[in-house]
Amino acid sequence: MTVKPDLDHLRQWIGRSEKASDIVTAQLVRGLRATLFMEIGEPKPGDAAPFTAHWCLAQPVYPMSQLGPDGHPTRGGFLPPVPLPRRMWAGGELEFIDTLRVGDEVTRTSRISDVTMKTGSTGVLCFVSVEHLITTPRGTAIRERQDIVYRDVSTAPAPAATKPALPPTAQHHESHMADPVLLFRYSALTFNGHRIHYDRDYVTKVEGYPGLIFHGPMQAAFLVEFAAKLHGGAAPAKFSYRGVSRCSKAASSASTPMTMMPAWNCGRPTHLERRP
């Protein structure tokens, strides 16, 4: 059995910070545009990158020997060493201030802002909140809060599958075909080794999900770009989102329809605030 987290110990990480820098390249912009079903074009210095391109920049790099069985880096370092084996992106909030552009040198300053615990249907859950400040030589571009959840391996039998309730009819919606290649591409762009996104045997036989899992930030990226498309190309001033169920529509090797609705994410509410 996994050791129960010592919350007092883990909260000692609150206030710790780190910095990392990277450059927005034309190749990155082309790859992310292609993955988000945008017009690829030939981006030149000064051209706008997709609004969530910062998730592809300055990602931590670890040697293979320091990766855990799930493909994530082993616990410790900047993030607190939560002794729970399952880790996922739980949600967060983005505030868009300036657009990242090809050629920008981007610096991300990250700070642990909170560590909390609660008990859910799968047992103990530990939440770590991280504040990110994304800057360029022009100043602040993005403020972000990222929520990470850690949980234990569930020993209870999986509940019987139920058909999810249909979301309310949306005024605007957009659909694309999603498949394992899309998930692999996004994992590559974000240097994300988490096996639940590309290793079908691992995600179904070890973690017990019905299929490959859609990345939380990829869903958020699609929604932000769709919201911007509906408002003349301007990003929402703020975008808040929370993962309340796992999206695993890529459960088979075939392509699967994926629909974006600006107020709904996997059938759950998502908050968008646009600029006046």
C-alpha positions as a printed NumPy array, in Angstrom:
array([[  0.   ,   0.   ,   0.   ],
       [  1.21 ,   3.493,  -0.807],
       [  2.374,   5.594,   2.152],
       [ -0.137,   8.304,   3.091],
       [  1.306,  11.739,   2.273],
       [  2.642,  13.813,   5.152],
       [  0.887,  17.098,   4.392],
       [  2.947,  19.158,   6.835],
       [  6.137,  17.941,   5.156],
       [  4.842,  18.52 ,   1.63 ],
       [  3.66 ,  22.041,   2.443],
       [  7.283,  22.976,   3.125],
       [  7.595,  23.187,  -0.682],
       [  5.182,  26.16 ,  -0.784],
       [  7.068,  29.217,  -1.95 ],
       [  9.784,  27.336,  -3.812],
       [ 10.426,  28.717,  -7.273],
       [ 12.395,  28.047, -10.449],
       [ 13.013,  29.729, -13.794],
       [ 13.411,  28.343, -17.288],
       [ 13.797,  30.001, -20.692],
       [ 13.233,  29.   , -24.299],
       [ 12.723,  30.552, -27.739],
       [  9.56 ,  30.436, -29.856],
       [ 10.711,  28.957, -33.174],
       [  8.941,  28.838, -36.511],
       [  9.191,  25.037, -36.457],
       [  7.413,  24.858, -33.086],
       [  4.658,  27.154, -34.337],
       [  4.196,  25.045, -37.488],
       [  3.992,  21.838, -35.467],
       [  1.528,  23.207, -32.918],
       [ -0.676,  24.783, -35.587],
       [ -0.794,  21.46 , -37.423],
       [ -1.676,  19.561, -34.25 ],
       [ -4.478,  22.012, -33.364],
       [ -5.962,  21.773, -36.89 ],
       [ -5.015,  25.382, -37.65 ],
       [ -3.717,  26.812, -40.912],
       [ -0.004,  25.931, -40.848],
       [  1.37 ,  28.638, -43.131],
       [  4.997,  29.767, -43.121],
       [  5.467,  31.578, -39.805],
       [  8.077,  34.339, -39.872],
       [  9.77 ,  36.308, -37.071],
       [  7.14 ,  38.37 , -35.294],
       [  4.195,  36.189, -36.328],
       [  1.834,  35.125, -33.561],
       [  2.144,  31.65 , -32.041],
       [ -0.926,  29.693, -30.89 ],
       [ -2.114,  31.125, -27.573],
       [ -0.994,  28.136, -25.469],
       [  2.419,  27.704, -27.117],
       [  4.065,  28.297, -23.722],
       [  3.13 ,  24.72 , -22.767],
       [  5.626,  23.555, -25.387],
       [  8.474,  25.743, -24.111],
       [ 11.282,  25.055, -21.61 ],
       [  9.868,  21.723, -20.506],
       [ 11.996,  19.862, -17.925],
       [ 14.391,  17.323, -19.423],
       [ 15.493,  14.286, -17.405],
       [ 17.657,  11.295, -18.349],
       [ 15.811,   8.046, -18.99 ],
       [ 17.237,   6.645, -15.759],
       [ 15.255,   9.233, -13.766],
       [ 11.836,   8.401, -15.204],
       [  9.234,   6.419, -13.281],
       [  7.163,   3.516, -14.641],
       [  4.452,   5.941, -15.804],
       [  6.914,   7.967, -17.902],
       [  6.929,  10.933, -15.512],
       [ 10.153,  12.004, -13.761],
       [ 10.62 ,  10.362, -10.382],
       [  9.342,  12.372,  -7.428],
       [ 11.317,  15.242,  -5.927],
       [ 13.074,  18.321,  -7.204],
       [ 10.97 ,  21.439,  -7.748],
       [  7.63 ,  19.701,  -7.122],
       [  7.061,  18.173,  -3.671],
       [  7.748,  14.4  ,  -3.448],
       [  4.124,  13.284,  -3.131],
       [  4.237,   9.501,  -2.427],
       [  1.201,   8.673,  -4.585],
       [  1.829,   6.861,  -7.888],
       [ -0.753,   8.471, -10.19 ],
       [ -0.232,  12.067, -11.345],
       [ -2.396,  14.092, -13.732],
       [ -3.08 ,  17.682, -14.751],
       [ -6.268,  18.597, -12.831],
       [ -7.038,  22.053, -14.207],
       [ -6.044,  25.659, -13.793],
       [ -6.522,  29.215, -14.986],
       [ -4.89 ,  31.282, -17.724],
       [ -4.786,  35.062, -18.068],
       [ -3.681,  36.209, -21.519],
       [ -1.946,  39.592, -21.606],
       [  0.336,  39.546, -24.654],
       [  0.737,  37.133, -27.576],
       [  3.877,  35.043, -27.889],
       [  5.568,  35.521, -31.264],
       [  8.118,  33.721, -33.403],
       [ 11.576,  34.74 , -32.231],
       [ 10.516,  35.654, -28.675],
       [ 12.795,  34.609, -25.848],
       [ 10.328,  33.398, -23.245],
       [ 11.007,  33.01 , -19.522],
       [  8.748,  31.009, -17.231],
       [  8.985,  31.749, -13.503],
       [  7.208,  29.047, -11.487],
       [  6.262,  29.042,  -7.809],
       [  4.569,  26.398,  -5.634],
       [  1.54 ,  28.232,  -4.238],
       [ -0.371,  25.538,  -2.331],
       [ -0.454,  21.863,  -1.363],
       [ -3.723,  20.351,  -0.111],
       [ -5.256,  16.915,   0.447],
       [ -8.737,  15.471,   0.348],
       [-10.399,  12.078,   0.038],
       [-12.22 ,  11.158,  -3.146],
       [-13.859,   8.077,  -4.632],
       [-10.423,   6.626,  -5.448],
       [ -8.94 ,   7.377,  -2.019],
       [ -6.529,  10.089,  -0.925],
       [ -5.935,  12.918,  -3.376],
       [ -3.11 ,  15.427,  -3.093],
       [ -3.349,  18.688,  -5.043],
       [ -0.333,  20.848,  -5.837],
       [ -0.946,  24.327,  -7.262],
       [  1.8  ,  26.049,  -9.234],
       [  1.78 ,  29.686, -10.34 ],
       [  3.564,  30.45 , -13.609],
       [  4.534,  33.861, -14.932],
       [  5.374,  33.855, -18.653],
       [  7.386,  36.865, -19.83 ],
       [  9.128,  38.129, -22.965],
       [ 11.351,  41.205, -23.467],
       [  8.071,  43.129, -23.967],
       [  6.875,  42.222, -20.462],
       [  4.298,  39.821, -19.022],
       [  2.561,  37.631, -21.603],
       [  0.63 ,  35.062, -19.543],
       [ -0.235,  34.457, -15.897],
       [ -1.197,  30.894, -15.095],
       [ -2.231,  28.681, -12.216],
       [ -1.68 ,  24.97 , -12.817],
       [ -3.33 ,  22.377, -10.57 ],
       [ -1.738,  18.921, -10.405],
       [ -3.463,  15.978,  -8.71 ],
       [ -1.781,  12.887,  -7.276],
       [ -3.771,   9.797,  -6.331],
       [ -3.246,   6.219,  -5.204],
       [ -3.793,   3.098,  -7.271],
       [ -7.421,   2.105,  -6.818],
       [ -7.953,  -1.483,  -5.644],
       [-11.738,  -1.291,  -5.959],
       [-13.337,  -2.864,  -9.028],
       [-14.043,  -0.383, -11.772],
       [-17.661,   0.815, -11.774],
       [-19.866,  -0.294, -14.623],
       [-19.619,   2.035, -17.578],
       [-22.518,   4.437, -17.898],
       [-23.454,   6.563, -20.858],
       [-22.583,  10.196, -20.033],
       [-25.367,  12.746, -20.082],
       [-25.446,  14.867, -23.196],
       [-24.323,  18.465, -22.639],
       [-26.72 ,  21.314, -23.357],
       [-26.974,  22.385, -26.968],
       [-24.182,  24.847, -27.679],
       [-24.611,  27.973, -29.758],
       [-21.19 ,  27.303, -31.322],
       [-19.311,  24.047, -31.733],
       [-16.481,  22.637, -33.806],
       [-15.518,  19.004, -34.404],
       [-12.301,  17.309, -35.476],
       [-11.283,  13.681, -35.857],
       [ -8.919,  12.596, -33.097],
       [ -6.74 ,   9.494, -33.034],
       [ -3.629,   8.156, -31.241],
       [ -1.392,  10.085, -33.66 ],
       [ -2.89 ,  13.378, -32.447],
       [ -2.162,  12.428, -28.826],
       [  1.371,  11.348, -29.721],
       [  2.03 ,  14.602, -31.575],
       [  0.902,  16.696, -28.611],
       [  3.005,  14.589, -26.221],
       [  6.02 ,  15.187, -28.459],
       [  5.435,  18.945, -28.736],
       [  5.192,  19.272, -24.937],
       [  7.934,  16.708, -24.213],
       [  5.414,  14.8  , -22.101],
       [  6.445,  11.203, -21.457],
       [  3.297,  10.222, -19.529],
       [  2.384,   6.828, -20.957],
       [ -1.392,   7.208, -20.532],
       [ -1.418,   9.34 , -23.691],
       [  0.3  ,   6.951, -26.118],
       [  0.826,   3.476, -24.566],
       [ -2.455,   1.569, -24.891],
       [ -1.297,  -1.529, -22.993],
       [ -0.067,   0.586, -20.091],
       [ -3.14 ,   2.813, -19.794],
       [ -5.65 ,  -0.067, -20.012],
       [ -3.813,  -2.845, -18.158],
       [ -1.88 ,  -0.866, -15.528],
       [ -3.941,   2.268, -14.875],
       [ -7.282,   0.685, -15.77 ],
       [ -8.65 ,   3.299, -18.158],
       [-10.709,   2.214, -21.186],
       [ -8.35 ,   3.835, -23.666],
       [ -5.726,   6.473, -24.298],
       [ -6.311,   9.68 , -22.343],
       [ -6.708,  13.081, -23.969],
       [ -4.247,  15.6  , -22.51 ],
       [ -5.944,  18.159, -20.266],
       [ -3.881,  21.031, -21.706],
       [ -4.578,  19.866, -25.262],
       [ -8.309,  20.105, -24.607],
       [ -7.736,  23.556, -23.118],
       [ -5.663,  24.609, -26.143],
       [ -8.454,  23.618, -28.547],
       [-11.03 ,  25.531, -26.511],
       [ -8.925,  28.678, -26.267],
       [ -8.257,  28.721, -30.015],
       [-11.935,  28.108, -30.773],
       [-13.01 ,  30.897, -28.417],
       [-10.537,  33.24 , -30.122],
       [-11.893,  32.266, -33.543],
       [-15.369,  33.273, -32.371],
       [-14.139,  36.687, -31.232],
       [-12.107,  38.015, -34.114],
       [ -8.88 ,  36.211, -33.227],
       [ -8.567,  37.679, -29.705],
       [ -7.777,  35.289, -26.862],
       [-10.131,  35.277, -23.864],
       [ -8.908,  37.548, -21.089],
       [ -9.176,  34.594, -18.683],
       [ -9.763,  30.895, -19.149],
       [-10.561,  28.659, -16.159],
       [-10.897,  24.907, -16.5  ],
       [-11.091,  21.81 , -14.311],
       [-10.893,  18.134, -15.181],
       [-13.778,  16.31 , -13.531],
       [-13.733,  13.162, -15.684],
       [-11.202,  11.408, -17.872],
       [-11.619,  11.902, -21.634],
       [-10.549,   8.693, -23.362],
       [-12.329,   8.881, -26.683],
       [ -9.231,   7.527, -28.411],
       [ -9.918,   4.119, -26.949],
       [ -9.528,   2.39 , -30.299],
       [ -6.976,   2.786, -33.032],
       [ -9.598,   4.381, -35.276],
       [-10.218,   8.093, -35.48 ],
       [-12.829,   9.432, -33.069],
       [-14.902,  12.616, -33.378],
       [-13.89 ,  15.326, -30.903],
       [-16.166,  18.325, -30.439],
       [-15.179,  21.68 , -28.929],
       [-17.876,  23.851, -27.386],
       [-16.725,  27.15 , -25.843],
       [-18.635,  26.668, -22.607],
       [-18.213,  22.892, -22.248],
       [-15.251,  20.564, -21.891],
       [-15.95 ,  16.811, -22.137],
       [-19.548,  17.536, -21.181],
       [-18.495,  19.603, -18.169],
       [-18.64 ,  23.381, -17.714],
       [-15.639,  25.508, -18.573],
       [-15.456,  29.242, -17.877],
       [-14.348,  31.663, -20.558],
       [-14.026,  35.405, -20.062],
       [-13.426,  37.513, -23.135],
       [-11.937,  40.966, -23.338],
       [-14.396,  43.867, -23.66 ]])
